[in-house]
Amino acid sequence: MNSNLIPLFSNLDAEESSSVKEILDGLDEGQQAQFATVYLNKRRDTSLILVCILAGFLGFAGLHRFITDRIGLGLLYFFTGGFLLIGTIIDLFRYKKITRKYNTKMAMDTATLLGIWKN
């Protein structure tokens, strides 16, 4: 991996870091820089997801599902009050998994979009 990109990826957790490293292995520096630019703009931070889940207790249920591209679930949470807050409470404990799943999907989508990864 390009040593100039290491600080950009320093805040990734272990699983996300390994999936990004798998994509970056074998790419030239230009492709790595291009991937980093696009991916880091698309990824979501766990603290953002946590704050959006907590906003669900104030009447904005499902906001975290909207920003992780789960529009259908976001609408369902919004109109049912986060499944009467039960779904929101469950997501409060699962926020890291929700974030990791979204970020892994964004890494694969970004690599496919740039033509550097084949599913």
Secondary structure, 3 states (H helix, E strand, C coil): CCCCCHHHHCCCCHHHHHHHHHHHCCCCHHHHHHHHHHHHHHCCCHHHHHHHHHHHHHCCCCHHHHHCCCHHHHHHHHHHHHHHCHHHHHHHHCHHHHHHHHHHHHHHHHHHHCCCCCC
